Amino acid sequence: MFSGFSSRLSRPTPTGWLSMAVIGVYVLVVVGATASLTEAAEACSSWPACTGDLTNPAVVVAIGHRLLAGAVGLVVLVAGISLLKSGTAQRAKFAIVLALFLYPVQIAIGAFMATGITAVPGIHLLAGVSLFGVLLLSLAWHLEFETGGQDTRTPTNELEPAPLDEVENNSTADDSPTPLADQPLGVRIRARGFAYFRLMKPRLMWLLSLVAAAAMALAAANGWAVDVGTILYTLGGGVLSIGASGTFNHVLERDRDKRMSRTNDRPLATHEVPKRNALVFGFALTGLSVLLFLQTTLVAAALGVVAILFYSIIYTLVLKPNTVQNTVLGGAAGSLPALIGWTAVTGRIDVAALLLAAFIFVWTPAHFYNLALAYQDDYERGGFPMMPVVRGETTTRKHILFWLGATLACGSGLIWVTDLGWLTAGVTVSLGAIFLAAVVVLHREQTESAAFRAFHASNAYLGLFLVAIVIDAMAL
């Protein structure tokens, strides 16, 4: 995947230079978000040279940051010249001109802070994030101009599920027999058990459990006591609530699932599990999850119920079939485990928990739009107004970049607020660069395989970022 991207970066193309500029500025932002740079500024109060003791690690960090800022500045300048000389969109050129103006402003703010002229907390980081955002806008608009096309679009009010008689390998009778009827008892029991397990959407469990674990680790790093019982009750309750949400989603979407190739083998679509049994199973999981959450705090239990209701009712019945913003608004369901994990420990909601939840919220469309691109025709058959269906592929790819930028910016803000260390910083930079590369390749190739690669890159980014948070938080 990345060999083609690397070859493009080796040539002086606007896309390559802009991509390097975006990542370079993001490195500066992340370094600025760590506590180490604050200590470095205090240890090295002269500018542009640093006359501090080189045996002091903080001085080394300060010098390295300034050298890196100079190198990145050259990349931004070359990117700007390259883009302005190209025949790209005017708004992409306007954005790069703004970036060329903001970069020296950012350097001036850093100089003022280093020499003690101004010490407004967060202003240097805010300026860096603004510069990063402007560069990413320029890249997105340039890629849209360079790789966009006339897409086939379906208005939301004209989108209807495909007739069942046009869909192969589906049955409409709720009590139709299954191939398991003639199998030995042991085989039937195992198959039935696996069918109920699939109702719980187990692929979602590991990632959402990591979100809750990261929230608990951050709470512990902020001085709250976390015992083994709280961890087990929270993760156990989380797994059961995810299972309940998934089960109700299967029940409510069973007819649409029959129309889609990626879902027509689900247990309710194939009648392997009767609807009544699935409902009983879902309510049982709900009750057990609330019982486990109550062993932590009442707030966590209440949020667990909200998560089930939001995903099962608000997202499944209201958002997903009716609005192109379903993926964006539905991200609230995935962000709730961050609040649940934090409140299970603290009993209240704080800034760190809200930032982690916001991080998951903005990551969701950057992640899921790739899957929507890969299964665009499938979602249209199901009658779901996903962005590629309603707005087209070009707009969707552009929005993936927008939301990716928001994710990276939010990650740096989380590092700054929670004083996380170099492991988290290194992960968000390295995996963020891979994620960005995958999305740029997606713009270039515009294939199903490229969409899947970007989808998997987003999973790897989030999973390793959350693991890094847990490790860094435990070290604080």
Secondary structure, DSSP 4 states (H G I P E B T S, - for coil): -HHHHHHHHHTT-HHHHHHHHHHHHHHHHHHHHSHHHHHHHHH--SSSS--S-TTSHHHHHHHHHHHHHHHHHHHHHHHHHHHHTTT--HHHHHHHHHHHHHHHHHHHHHHHHHTTS---TTHHHHHHHHHHHHHHHHHHHHHHHHH--------GGG--PPPGGGSTT----TT---GGGGS-HHHHHHHHHHHHHHHT-GGGHHHHHHHHHHHHHHHHHTT----HHHHHHHHHHHHHHHHHHHHHHHHHTHHHHTT-TTTTTSTTTTTSS-HHHHHHHHHHHHHHHHHHHTTT-HHHHHHHHHHHHIIIIIIIIIITTT-TTHHHHHHHHHHHHHHHHHHHHHSS--HHHHHHHHHHHHHHHHHHHHHHHHTHHHHHHHT---HHHHT-HHHHHHHHHHHHHHHHHHHHHHHHHHT--HHHHHHHHHHHHHHHHHHHHHHHH--HHHHHHHHHHHHHHHHHHHHHHHHHHHH-
